[in-house]
Amino acid sequence: MRTAIADRLLWIDSLGGVGVGYVVLVLHDVLADLYGLPGRVVAGIGMANLAYGCMSGAMALTPRLRRPWPVGVLIAANVAWGGVCAWLLQRYGAEATVLGVLTVSLEGAYVVLLGLVEWWVRRDLLRTSEPIGPRWALLECRVPPPVVALLAAIAMHAIMREWPGGLPETWRPAGIAIALSGAALALWAIVAFRRAATTIHPMTPHEASSLVIAGPNRWSRNPMYVGLLLVLVGWGSWLGSVASLLVVPLAWAWLRRFQVEPEERALAARFGEAYAAYRAAVRRWV
């Protein structure tokens, strides 16, 4: 029974934390009114859930991270967040709505219970040698990279509303220049793919008819994704919020694991030694 729970726990933990965290972060203004809590508090709850979901996901994806100390940190994070929820109830309980009190109370009880379950199955978590949960291939090449970038940009704007500043005003034009450079790089790569008469569809890399090594692909194996990330960096710079830029590494991590790695496997299977030589000569990013 413990092994069966451990096989699914991090998967559920990660998707729940990332999903709930993102929704709460993006809709924190609406939820703040519903809960009767300050917007910054609700946004902070969203960011904490998002960070925790990313930590669980990293452990689920990377068996070597499942060691005593990371598992201990995971358990401690749940218990600590339960304490934070208790403090929020004590601090804001009098002004919060019934829905707000109920939501924070349920979250606190849930994370503490989750921490106890993780403690109970900790030895099984450590013994698990394969990525936990359903096959992660279910997420590979499923979300188009422009959609990933759009969701990241929305989250960055939501963060900026509560944690603005940190970058000087002079960074705003620099941000525009960075974003335009990223868009130009991605467009250049698309043109190179079109000239090679091969697919640019990110969901079907196995349908590539030729290996593109012209244009920006001479210096980067993934110039389209580099371009998207530069657009996000430019967007965060234009917003002027240092906190919003923290989303960019999350977008990069998603693209690397669920888009770039499966694409590389597909290209290696299709083009063999030619792709191996290209991969050895050109960096993945820059």
C-alpha positions in Angstrom: 0.0 0.0 0.0 2.8 2.4 0.9 4.6 1.8 -2.4 1.4 2.4 -4.3 0.9 5.8 -2.5 4.6 6.7 -3.1 4.3 5.9 -6.8 1.7 8.7 -7.2 2.3 11.1 -4.4 4.9 13.5 -6.0 2.9 13.5 -9.3 -0.3 14.6 -7.5 1.7 16.9 -5.3 3.4 18.6 -8.2 0.4 19.1 -10.5 -1.8 20.2 -7.6 0.8 22.8 -6.4 1.6 24.2 -9.9 -2.1 24.2 -11.1 -3.5 25.8 -7.9 -0.6 28.1 -7.5 -0.9 29.5 -11.1 -4.6 30.0 -10.9 -4.4 31.7 -7.5 -1.5 33.9 -8.7 -3.2 35.0 -11.9 -6.7 35.6 -10.3 -5.4 36.9 -7.0 -7.3 40.2 -7.3 -10.6 38.4 -7.7 -9.9 35.9 -5.0 -8.7 38.7 -2.6 -12.2 40.2 -2.8 -13.8 36.9 -2.3 -11.6 36.0 0.6 -11.5 39.4 2.2 -7.7 39.2 2.3 -5.0 41.6 1.0 -4.1 41.0 -2.6 -0.4 40.6 -1.8 -1.3 37.8 0.7 -3.3 35.9 -1.8 -0.6 36.4 -4.5 1.9 35.1 -2.0 -0.2 32.0 -1.4 -0.2 31.4 -5.1 3.6 31.8 -5.4 4.2 29.5 -2.5 2.0 26.8 -4.1 3.7 27.3 -7.4 7.2 27.0 -5.9 6.2 23.9 -3.9 4.7 22.3 -7.0 8.0 22.9 -8.9 10.0 21.4 -6.1 7.8 18.3 -6.1 7.9 18.1 -9.8 11.7 18.3 -9.9 11.9 15.3 -7.5 9.3 13.3 -9.5 11.3 13.9 -12.7 14.7 13.3 -11.2 15.2 10.1 -9.2 18.6 11.2 -8.0 17.0 14.1 -6.1 15.1 11.6 -4.0 17.5 11.5 -1.1 16.9 11.8 2.6 17.6 15.6 2.8 15.3 16.7 -0.2 12.5 14.5 1.1 13.0 16.0 4.5 12.9 19.5 3.0 9.6 18.5 1.2 8.1 17.3 4.5 9.3 20.3 6.4 7.9 22.7 3.8 4.4 21.2 4.2 4.5 21.5 7.9 5.9 25.0 7.8 3.3 26.1 5.3 0.6 24.7 7.7 2.1 27.0 10.3 2.0 29.9 7.9 -1.7 29.2 7.2 -2.4 29.2 11.0 -0.6 32.5 11.3 -2.7 34.0 8.4 -5.9 32.9 10.2 -4.7 34.6 13.4 -3.6 37.7 11.6 -6.4 38.2 9.1 -9.2 36.0 10.4 -11.3 38.9 11.8 -11.4 40.7 8.5 -11.6 37.7 6.2 -14.8 36.3 4.8 -16.1 32.9 5.7 -14.9 31.6 2.3 -11.4 33.0 3.0 -11.2 31.5 6.5 -12.5 28.2 5.1 -10.0 28.2 2.2 -7.0 29.0 4.3 -8.0 26.5 7.0 -8.5 23.7 4.4 -5.1 24.5 2.8 -3.4 24.4 6.2 -5.0 21.1 7.1 -4.2 19.6 3.7 -0.5 20.5 3.6 0.0 19.2 7.2 -1.8 16.0 6.3 0.3 15.7 3.1 3.5 16.2 5.2 2.4 13.4 7.5 1.7 11.1 4.5 5.1 11.9 3.0 6.7 11.1 6.3 4.8 7.8 6.4 6.0 6.7 2.9 9.4 8.4 3.1 11.3 5.1 2.8 9.3 4.2 -0.3 10.0 7.5 -1.8 13.7 7.0 -1.3 13.5 3.5 -2.9 11.7 4.6 -6.0 14.2 4.4 -8.8 12.0 5.5 -11.7 10.1 8.8 -12.2 7.1 8.7 -10.0 3.5 8.6 -11.3 2.1 8.1 -14.8 4.6 8.2 -17.7 5.8 11.8 -18.1 5.6 11.2 -21.9 2.0 12.2 -21.5 3.2 15.8 -21.1 5.9 15.7 -23.8 5.1 17.9 -26.8 1.6 18.5 -25.6 1.6 22.3 -24.8 2.8 24.5 -27.7 5.8 26.6 -26.7 4.0 29.9 -27.6 1.2 28.9 -25.1 3.9 28.2 -22.5 5.3 31.6 -23.1 1.8 33.2 -23.0 1.0 31.6 -19.7 4.3 32.7 -18.3 3.8 36.3 -19.5 0.4 36.3 -17.8 1.9 35.1 -14.5 4.7 37.7 -14.8 2.1 40.5 -15.1 0.2 39.1 -12.1 3.4 39.1 -10.0 4.2 42.6 -11.1 0.9 44.0 -9.8 1.8 43.0 -6.3 5.6 43.2 -6.4 6.5 46.0 -8.8 9.8 47.7 -9.1 13.4 46.5 -8.6 14.5 47.6 -12.0 15.3 51.2 -13.0 13.0 53.0 -15.5 15.8 53.0 -18.0 15.3 49.2 -18.4 12.0 49.6 -20.1 13.4 50.5 -23.5 16.0 47.8 -23.0 13.2 45.4 -22.4 11.5 46.3 -25.7 14.8 45.8 -27.5 15.4 42.4 -25.9 11.8 41.3 -26.7 12.1 42.4 -30.3 15.4 40.7 -30.7 13.9 37.5 -29.4 11.0 37.7 -31.8 13.3 38.4 -34.7 15.4 35.4 -33.8 12.4 33.1 -33.6 11.1 34.5 -36.9 14.5 34.0 -38.6 14.5 30.4 -37.4 11.0 29.9 -38.8 12.1 31.2 -42.2 15.0 28.8 -42.2 12.7 25.9 -41.5 10.3 27.0 -44.3 13.2 27.2 -46.7 14.2 23.7 -45.8 10.5 22.6 -46.4 10.3 20.9 -43.1 7.8 21.1 -40.3 7.9 23.7 -37.6 5.0 22.1 -35.7 6.3 21.6 -32.1 3.8 18.8 -31.5 5.2 16.6 -34.3 9.0 16.7 -34.3 9.1 13.1 -35.7 7.6 14.4 -38.9 10.7 16.5 -39.7 11.8 15.9 -43.3 15.2 17.5 -43.1 17.8 18.5 -40.5 18.0 22.3 -40.4 21.5 23.6 -39.7 21.2 26.9 -41.6 20.3 30.4 -40.3 20.4 30.8 -36.5 20.6 27.0 -36.2 24.3 27.3 -36.9 24.8 28.7 -33.4 21.9 27.2 -31.5 19.9 24.0 -31.8 16.8 25.7 -30.5 16.8 29.3 -31.7 12.9 29.5 -31.7 12.8 28.7 -28.0 15.7 31.0 -27.2 13.8 33.7 -29.0 10.7 33.0 -26.8 12.7 33.1 -23.6 14.3 36.4 -24.7 10.8 37.8 -25.3 9.9 36.8 -21.7 13.1 38.5 -20.4 12.2 41.6 -22.4 8.7 41.5 -21.1 9.8 41.3 -17.5 12.4 44.1 -18.0 9.7 46.3 -19.5 7.4 45.5 -16.5 10.3 46.7 -14.3 9.6 43.9 -11.8 12.5 41.7 -10.6 10.1 39.3 -9.0 8.3 38.7 -12.3 11.6 37.5 -13.9 11.6 34.5 -11.6 9.0 33.0 -13.9 11.4 32.8 -16.8 13.5 29.9 -15.4 10.2 28.0 -14.9 9.3 28.4 -18.5 12.8 27.4 -19.5 12.6 24.3 -17.3 9.3 23.3 -18.9 10.6 23.8 -22.4 13.8 21.9 -21.7 12.1 18.8 -20.2 8.8 18.6 -22.1 9.7 20.1 -25.5 13.4 20.1 -26.2 14.4 16.6 -24.8 11.6 14.7 -26.7 12.4 16.7 -29.9 16.1 15.7 -29.6 15.1 12.0 -29.2 12.9 12.2 -32.3 15.6 13.9 -34.4 18.2 11.4 -33.2 16.0 8.5 -34.2 15.2 10.1 -37.6 18.6 11.5 -38.7 21.0 9.3 -36.8 24.7 10.1 -37.2 24.0 13.4 -39.0 22.1 14.7 -35.9 24.8 13.3 -33.5 27.4 15.3 -35.4 25.3 18.4 -35.4 24.6 18.0 -31.7 28.3 17.6 -30.9 29.1 20.8 -32.9 26.3 23.2 -31.8 25.1 24.0 -28.3 21.5 23.3 -27.2 20.8 26.9 -26.4 23.6 29.4 -27.1 
